[in-house]
Amino acid sequence: MSEKSIGLIELSSVAAGFEVADTMLKAGNVRLLLSRSICSGKYMVLIGGDAAAVQSAVTAGIEVANGCLIDSFVLANVHPDVFTALGRTQTPEPNGALGILESFNVATLIQAADAVAKAAPVQLLEVRLAMALGGKAFCTMTGDVGSVQSAMAAGRRIIADAGVLVNAVLISRPHPDVYREVI
């Protein structure tokens, strides 16, 4: 499957989340990236695939949300590094400065991570969504200081414009032990 788009539905009900996930997966040729309960008793379904299939799946999921829909979005032409950072299973080599963007919500953080990856030559280390974060989300990136600054500015702008920025931090020369805690 050629994943170029991401679709997300956030719900106020765990039970509805299971039904929405099932409906989305049956509605189009999409891959389930994440489907789980998140802090505050909510549920998140995140899928990937081509733009038309993702749009169809999200539309179908919204139709069966039964009043439990909190948020949804479809993001087309997602940078491939976002998919990698979402499913990170191995720690990449740190390469210089460390940037951290933190958002009050998942949807905006994913959009910001995409902007980060497209804005400058940085490596997304991780995109962490809502688990053990009180519903918040964050992404980490590494690269030379100038690249991380540029990438963070692009991501920060998206999060700040949405009114959900928690914090944005750049550490120009992090202690090596800090990187062990990044992922």
N, C-alpha and C positions, 0 to 999 in steps of 0.2 A: 504494500500500500504506500502510495506517495503522499506523505503528510505534509501539507503546506498550510493548513488552517487549523485553528483551535476553536472549540465551542465550549462554553461553560454555562451551567445552570446551578444556581444556589437556591436552596429551599429551606423553609422553616420547619420541615418535618422529615425525620429520618425515614419513616415508612413511605412517604411520597417519593423520597429520593431513590429508593429501590425501584419503584414503579417507573419513574422518569428514566432512570438508567436503562432499564429493560426496553422501554419504548424507543429511546434514542438509538440503541444498538440495533434494534430491528428495523428502524426507519431508513438506514443508509449504510453504505460501506464505510464505516468509521471504526476507529480503534479506541477502546477505553483507556485513557491515560491515568485517571484517578476517579474513584467513586468511593466516598467515605463520609462518615459523620465528622463534623468539625466542631470546634468549641462553640459553646452556647447552644448546643442541641440542634444545630443546623446540619444540612447535608449538601455535599458538593459533587457534581458530576462534570468531569472534564474529558472531552473527546478530541481526537485528531483525525484528519483525513483531507480529502480535497474539498475545496470551498463549497461546492454545490451539495455534497453529501453532508458536510458539517451543518450547513444552513438548514437542510431538510430535517436532520436529526434534532437540532435545537428547536426548530418550529414544532416538531412532533412532541418533544419533551415538554414544551411550554403548554401545549394543549391538554396534557394530562396532569398538570401540576395541581389542579383542584384547589386554587386559592392559596397555595403554599409557596408560590414563586417570590423570591426576594430579588434576584438579579439574574440576568443572562446576557451573553454577548457572543459574537462570532468575530474572530480576528483572522483575516486572510493574509496570505503571503508572510507567514511567521518565519523569522530567521531560524535556521536549523539548530543553532546553539540553544535556543529556548527549549526545544524538545529534549535535547541532551541534558540540560540543567534540571529539567523537571524530573527526569528519571535517573538522576545521578546515582551510580552504584560504586564508582571508584573515585578516589580523591585525585584530581588533576594536580600537576605540579604548579605551585604558586610562582608567579612571575612578576615580582615587583610590588607595586602599590595594591592596596586592598580597598575596594569600594563596597559600601553597604547601603542599600535603599530599603526603607521600611514603610509599609502602607497599612492603613486601617482595614483595607479589604483586599480580597483575592483578585478580582477581575482587573482592577486598575494596576495592580502589581504585575500581572502577566503582560498587560499592554506596555508597561514601563520597561520590563525586561526585554521585550521585543525591540523597543526604541533604543535601549542600551546596546544591544548586539548589532544594530544597524548603524549606530552613530559613530563608532570608533573601533579600532582593532583591539578589543578586550576579550578575555575569555570569561564567559559566565561560569561561575563555579557551582552555584546552586540557586534554584528557585524553590523556596520553602513556603508552603501554603497552609495556613490556618491551624495545623495540628500543634497543640501545646503552646499556642501563641495567642490565645484569647480571640481567635478569629482574624488576627492580623496576618500579614505575609511579608517576606523579605527576599531580596536577591543579593548575591555577592558576586563580585567580579574582580579580576586581576589584570594587570598590564602595566605599561609605563605610566608615570604620574599624569602626563598630559592626556593620554588616551582615556584613562579612568576618569579624569575630570570632565572631559567632553562627553563621555558616555553617561556619567552620572547627571550631568546637566540636562541631557535629553530625557532621561528617565524621571528625574526630579520634577521637571516641568509638567509631565503628564500627571504625576501623582498630586502635585500641588494644585494644578488646575482643577482637578476633581475634588479638592478639599479634603484629601485623605492622607496627607503626608504625616508620618510619625517622626521620621528622622532620616538624614542622609549624612553618612560619615565617610571620609576619605582618610586612610592611614597611608602615608607615603612610604614608610619603611617599617612594616609590621614585624614584630618579633616572630621568629619561626614558630613558636608555640601557639601563637594566635591562629595561624593557618590550620593547626590541628583541630581547632574548635569550629572552623568555618563549615565543615561538612560532617 
